[in-house]
């Protein structure tokens, strides 16, 4: 879900938050029955720096409103986890 990171990067630049060092993990679960398709995605963001509540909310909202997120089949379950240091 690099789209999420891209949109978050645009927001981060706007508000002055440095995303250098951001790490992402994506885990995918497939359906068991044919036709095989993605059933569930879990996206985990590990942020490099602490941030205040307003900054966290703005970056999280940016990630959750990326165009690809809205383009996926609504049957795909998407869980997004945001991990902040010292939060």
C-alpha positions as CSV (number, residue, x, y, z in Angstrom):
1,X,0.0,0.0,0.0
2,X,2.6,2.5,-1.1
3,X,-0.2,4.8,-2.1
4,X,-0.9,5.2,1.6
5,X,2.7,6.2,2.3
6,X,2.7,8.6,-0.6
7,X,-0.4,10.4,0.5
8,X,0.9,10.5,4.0
9,X,4.3,11.9,2.7
10,X,2.5,14.8,1.0
11,X,0.7,15.6,4.3
12,X,3.9,15.2,6.3
13,X,5.6,17.7,4.1
14,X,2.7,20.1,4.5
15,X,2.8,20.0,8.3
16,X,6.6,19.6,8.7
17,X,6.8,16.1,10.0
18,X,9.9,14.1,8.8
19,X,8.9,10.6,7.6
20,X,12.6,9.5,6.9
21,X,12.9,6.1,8.5
22,X,9.2,5.2,8.2
23,X,8.8,1.4,7.9
24,X,5.8,-0.4,6.5
25,X,4.7,-4.0,6.7
26,X,1.9,-5.5,4.6
27,X,0.3,-8.8,5.4
28,X,-2.1,-10.5,3.0
29,X,-4.6,-13.3,3.6
30,X,-6.1,-15.0,0.5
31,X,-9.5,-16.7,0.2
32,X,-9.5,-20.4,0.4
33,X,-12.2,-21.1,-2.3
34,X,-11.8,-20.3,-6.0
35,X,-11.5,-17.9,-7.4
36,X,-8.5,-17.0,-5.3
37,X,-8.5,-13.4,-4.3
38,X,-7.3,-11.2,-1.5
39,X,-9.6,-11.4,1.5
40,X,-7.7,-9.3,4.0
41,X,-4.9,-6.8,4.2
42,X,-3.1,-5.6,7.3
43,X,-0.9,-2.6,6.9
44,X,1.5,-1.6,9.7
45,X,3.2,1.7,9.9
46,X,6.2,2.1,12.3
47,X,6.9,5.8,12.6
48,X,10.5,7.0,13.2
49,X,9.6,10.0,15.5
50,X,7.1,10.9,18.1
51,X,4.3,13.4,17.2
52,X,1.6,15.3,18.9
53,X,-2.0,14.1,18.7
54,X,-2.9,16.5,15.9
55,X,0.0,15.4,13.7
56,X,-0.8,11.7,14.3
57,X,-4.4,12.2,13.4
58,X,-3.6,14.1,10.2
59,X,-1.1,11.5,9.0
60,X,-3.4,8.6,9.9
61,X,-6.3,10.2,8.1
62,X,-4.1,10.9,5.0
63,X,-3.2,7.2,4.9
64,X,-6.7,6.0,5.3
65,X,-8.0,8.2,2.5
66,X,-5.6,7.2,-0.3
67,X,-7.2,6.5,-3.7
68,X,-6.1,2.9,-3.9
69,X,-7.9,2.2,-0.6
70,X,-11.1,3.3,-2.1
71,X,-10.5,1.4,-5.4
72,X,-10.2,-2.0,-3.8
73,X,-13.2,-4.3,-3.8
74,X,-15.3,-3.6,-0.7
75,X,-15.1,-7.3,0.2
76,X,-11.4,-6.8,1.0
77,X,-11.0,-6.2,4.8
78,X,-8.3,-3.6,5.4
79,X,-6.8,-3.2,8.9
80,X,-4.3,-0.3,9.3
81,X,-2.1,-0.1,12.4
82,X,-0.1,3.0,13.3
83,X,2.8,2.5,15.7
84,X,4.3,5.6,17.2
85,X,7.4,5.7,19.4
86,X,6.5,6.5,23.1
87,X,2.8,6.7,22.3
